[in-house]
């Protein structure tokens, strides 16, 4: 029995579909089909029952998968620790990272990480916070990066830094232009009658941005709800409305002369960004290094946005004066 064979069977059990399992394993469907048929025949086992296009675990299959999963976890842990001892680190780091942050933050983080640990394969997913506890304790993910507050996880949680909640508008917005021309102090109340492009209600940003707006006696005219922050940024550039955004969502490619930051420093609310992990499982050095890279990225995004001059003479974000923000 080979470790590779166990991974094949676990992938089929996970997806209940040979095509999807083959895609995850980077092999052809026909090769995976032949493997499964041969493996069951040689071992006189029926691991799966085919129902339509689905492959459902048999009773024997359920026992097999449970044991195979335990073996793979022990194998992966052994490889990690052995690699550390030999100073030739290899293995897999499985993380959960919010999709809204990963678009801008992860590319640079992964580049830095692989320059130090080229032998580590990283698996990235976006696990809903209510499932984080079970996924970590079950060994499916090693690290979960989350925004706080969050449900009780019964896991160690380390605060990595703070991200600001900002409001942005088009620099072509008539109120923005009027403020710039008359050199008036910026007040979010000026935009109370403007259309707002809001996150979807299920997103944390929706509720927290309402806290800021209500503090200015603003009931936003919500003309649209959109989960994808990149779409919202582009709609703002086209002067469709105003949108809230976390500072860690901003990228140098997003910030240009088409965007104006509306918050004054006293308006900003902070949201903590944290990592959760299982303290009863060994965390190798490369996992700790990855946490440190994320921590630096979060803190740099906070520092950058605090460095933007939001006084009455300079509301507009100018990425030209700050250089490229590829570190976010």
C-alpha positions in Angstrom: 0.0 0.0 0.0 1.4 3.4 -1.0 0.6 6.8 0.4 -0.3 8.0 -3.1 -3.1 5.3 -3.2 -4.5 6.5 0.1 -4.6 10.1 -1.2 -6.5 8.9 -4.4 -9.2 7.1 -2.4 -9.6 10.0 0.1 -10.0 12.4 -2.9 -12.8 10.2 -4.4 -14.5 10.0 -1.0 -14.2 13.8 -0.6 -15.7 14.7 -4.0 -17.9 11.6 -4.6 -17.0 12.3 -8.2 -14.1 10.9 -10.3 -13.8 13.9 -12.5 -13.5 16.4 -9.6 -11.2 14.0 -7.7 -8.9 13.6 -10.7 -8.7 17.4 -11.1 -7.6 17.7 -7.5 -5.0 15.0 -8.0 -3.8 16.3 -11.4 -4.3 13.0 -13.1 -6.8 11.9 -15.8 -10.2 10.5 -15.0 -9.5 7.4 -16.9 -6.3 6.8 -14.9 -8.2 7.2 -11.6 -11.0 4.9 -12.8 -8.5 2.2 -13.6 -6.8 2.6 -10.3 -10.0 2.3 -8.3 -11.1 -0.8 -10.2 -7.7 -2.4 -9.8 -7.4 -1.5 -6.1 -10.8 -2.9 -5.1 -10.2 -6.0 -7.1 -6.7 -6.7 -5.8 -7.8 -6.1 -2.2 -11.2 -7.8 -2.5 -12.9 -4.7 -1.2 -15.9 -2.7 -2.3 -15.0 0.8 -1.1 -17.6 2.8 -3.1 -21.2 2.2 -4.3 -22.0 4.1 -7.5 -25.2 6.0 -7.5 -25.6 7.8 -10.8 -22.5 9.8 -11.2 -21.7 9.8 -7.4 -19.4 7.4 -5.6 -20.8 6.8 -2.2 -18.7 5.1 0.5 -19.8 1.6 1.5 -19.6 0.5 5.1 -16.2 -1.0 4.4 -15.2 2.2 2.6 -16.1 4.4 5.6 -13.8 2.3 7.9 -11.1 2.4 5.3 -11.3 6.2 4.8 -11.2 6.8 8.5 -8.0 4.7 9.0 -6.4 6.1 5.8 -7.0 9.6 7.0 -5.3 8.8 10.3 -2.3 7.2 8.5 -1.9 10.3 6.2 -2.0 12.7 9.1 0.7 10.7 10.9 2.7 10.5 7.7 2.5 14.2 7.0 3.5 15.1 10.5 6.4 12.7 10.3 7.6 14.2 7.0 7.3 17.7 8.5 9.3 16.9 11.6 11.9 14.8 9.7 12.3 17.6 7.2 12.9 20.1 10.0 15.5 17.8 11.6 17.3 17.5 8.3 16.9 21.2 7.6 15.3 20.2 4.3 11.8 21.3 4.9 9.0 19.8 2.9 5.4 19.2 3.5 2.0 20.8 3.3 0.5 23.9 5.0 -3.3 24.1 4.8 -4.8 27.5 5.6 -8.2 29.2 5.5 -8.0 32.8 4.4 -10.9 35.2 3.6 -11.3 35.5 -0.1 -11.9 39.3 0.2 -8.4 39.6 1.7 -6.5 36.9 -0.2 -6.9 38.6 -3.6 -4.6 41.5 -2.5 -2.6 40.1 0.4 -1.6 36.6 -0.5 0.3 37.0 -3.7 3.2 38.9 -2.1 3.0 36.7 1.1 3.3 33.5 -0.9 6.2 34.9 -2.9 8.1 35.7 0.3 7.2 32.4 1.9 8.3 30.2 -1.0 11.6 32.1 -1.3 12.4 30.7 2.2 10.4 27.4 2.1 10.3 26.3 -1.5 9.5 22.7 -0.5 6.2 23.5 1.3 3.0 23.1 -0.6 0.3 25.5 0.5 -3.4 24.7 0.2 -5.7 27.8 0.5 -9.4 27.7 1.2 -12.0 30.0 2.7 -13.8 28.1 5.5 -16.9 29.8 7.0 -16.1 30.9 10.5 -18.7 28.7 12.0 -16.9 25.6 10.6 -13.4 26.7 11.6 -13.3 24.9 14.9 -14.2 21.5 13.5 -11.9 21.9 10.4 -8.9 22.8 12.6 -9.5 20.1 15.2 -10.2 17.6 12.5 -6.8 18.4 10.9 -8.2 19.6 7.6 -6.6 23.0 8.1 -3.6 24.1 10.1 -4.2 27.9 10.3 -7.4 29.9 10.0 -7.2 33.6 9.4 -10.3 35.4 10.6 -11.7 38.8 11.4 -12.9 39.5 14.9 -15.4 39.5 16.6 -16.1 35.8 15.9 -18.1 32.9 17.5 -16.5 31.1 20.4 -13.9 28.8 18.8 -12.5 27.0 21.8 -9.1 27.5 20.1 -6.1 29.7 20.7 -6.5 33.0 18.8 -3.7 35.4 18.1 -4.5 39.0 17.1 -2.2 39.9 14.2 -3.2 43.5 13.8 -6.0 45.9 12.9 -7.6 46.8 9.6 -9.5 50.0 9.1 -13.0 50.4 7.7 -12.9 53.1 5.1 -15.4 54.8 2.8 -14.4 55.6 -0.7 -16.0 57.7 -3.4 -15.2 58.7 -7.0 -13.0 61.7 -7.3 -15.5 62.9 -10.0 -18.3 62.9 -7.4 -20.0 66.3 -7.5 -19.7 66.7 -3.7 -16.1 65.7 -3.6 -15.3 68.2 -6.4 -17.1 70.9 -4.6 -15.2 70.2 -1.4 -11.9 70.3 -3.2 -12.7 73.5 -5.1 -13.9 75.4 -2.0 -11.2 73.9 0.3 -13.9 72.9 2.8 -13.4 70.4 5.7 -14.6 66.9 4.8 -17.6 65.6 6.6 -19.2 62.2 5.9 -22.6 63.8 6.5 -22.2 65.6 3.2 -22.8 62.3 1.5 -26.0 61.3 3.4 -28.1 61.5 0.2 -25.6 59.8 -2.1 -26.2 56.3 -3.3 -24.3 53.5 -1.5 -22.9 50.3 -2.9 -22.9 48.0 0.1 -21.5 44.6 0.9 -24.1 41.8 1.2 -25.9 41.7 4.5 -24.2 38.4 5.6 -20.8 40.1 5.5 -19.3 41.5 8.6 -18.4 44.7 6.8 -22.1 45.5 6.2 -22.9 45.7 9.9 -19.7 47.6 10.9 -20.0 50.1 8.2 -23.6 50.9 9.3 -22.2 51.7 12.8 -20.1 54.5 11.2 -22.9 55.8 9.1 -25.4 55.8 12.0 -22.9 57.8 14.1 -23.2 60.5 11.4 -27.0 60.1 11.3 -26.9 58.6 7.9 -29.4 56.0 6.7 -27.7 54.9 3.4 -29.6 54.8 0.2 -28.5 51.2 -0.7 -28.8 51.0 -4.4 -26.8 47.8 -4.7 -25.4 44.9 -2.6 -22.2 43.2 -3.9 -20.0 40.7 -2.1 -17.0 41.2 -4.4 -15.0 44.3 -3.3 -13.2 44.6 -6.6 -16.5 45.1 -8.4 -17.5 47.6 -5.8 -14.3 49.6 -6.2 -14.7 49.7 -10.0 -18.3 50.9 -9.6 -17.1 53.6 -7.3 -14.5 54.7 -9.9 -17.4 55.0 -12.4 -19.2 57.2 -9.9 -22.1 54.8 -9.2 -21.9 55.5 -5.5 -20.0 55.2 -2.3 -18.8 52.0 -0.7 -17.2 50.8 2.6 -14.0 48.7 2.4 -11.4 47.2 4.7 -8.0 48.7 4.4 -6.5 45.2 3.7 -8.7 45.0 0.6 -7.0 47.9 -1.1 -4.2 47.4 -3.5 -1.9 49.8 -5.4 -3.7 48.9 -8.6 -7.0 50.0 -7.0 -5.8 53.3 -5.5 -5.4 56.1 -8.0 -6.6 59.5 -8.8 -10.1 58.2 -9.5 -10.7 57.4 -5.8 -11.2 59.7 -2.8 -11.1 58.6 0.8 -14.0 60.1 2.7 -13.3 59.2 6.4 -11.6 61.6 8.7 -9.3 59.8 11.1 -11.9 60.1 13.9 -14.5 58.4 11.8 -12.5 55.1 11.3 -13.4 51.9 13.1 -10.9 49.2 13.5 -11.4 45.5 12.9 -9.0 43.0 14.3 -7.5 40.4 12.1 -6.4 37.1 13.8 -5.2 33.6 13.3 -6.7 30.5 15.0 -4.9 27.1 15.3 -4.9 23.9 17.4 -2.5 24.1 20.3 -2.4 20.3 20.7 -0.9 19.9 17.3 2.7 20.7 16.5 3.1 23.9 14.5 6.3 23.8 12.5 8.6 26.7 12.1 7.4 27.4 8.5 3.8 27.8 9.8 5.0 30.3 12.4 6.8 32.1 9.6 3.7 32.3 7.5 1.8 33.8 10.4 4.5 36.4 10.8 4.2 37.4 7.1 0.5 37.9 7.4 0.9 39.9 10.6 3.4 42.2 8.8 1.0 42.6 5.8 -1.9 43.6 8.0 0.1 46.1 10.0 1.6 47.6 6.9 -1.9 48.2 5.4 -2.9 50.0 8.6 0.2 52.1 8.5 -0.2 53.0 4.9 -3.8 54.2 5.3 -2.9 56.2 8.4 -0.1 57.9 6.4 -2.6 59.2 3.8 -3.3 62.9 4.6 -7.0 63.3 5.2 -6.9 67.0 6.1 -9.0 69.6 4.4 -6.3 70.3 1.9 -5.7 66.8 0.8 -8.5 64.3 0.7 -7.4 62.4 -2.4 -5.4 59.3 -2.2 -2.3 59.6 -4.3 -0.5 56.3 -4.8 2.1 58.1 -6.8 3.5 59.8 -3.7 3.6 56.5 -1.8 4.8 54.1 -4.5 3.5 50.7 -5.3 1.5 49.0 -2.5 2.1 45.5 -3.6 2.9 44.6 0.0 -0.8 44.7 0.9 
